[in-house]
């Protein structure tokens, strides 16, 4: 990837890290999560800060399995030392953003 390239990552149910390579910086601009069990976090390898935990169902969705939790006005920086993580083994998640440094 290069500066200005976007990324979109769909995460399965496993605990998953979105950790850029050394020297690369990414900016998270959107996230979504299905379910209310596993948190999306900002993580440094030992300490995490939750980005999202609770799920919100959207109007017009009749199925309990369809959950919307998204923030499309997010600006969270991610590097090789402080990066994005989806905890747990239940929910699925999504991270999207742009590479801002190399």
Secondary structure by P-SEA (a helix, b strand, c coil): ccccbbbbbbbccccccccccccbbbbbcbbbbcccccccccccccbbbbcccbbbbccccccccbbbbbbcbbbbbbccccbbbbccccccbbbbbbbccc
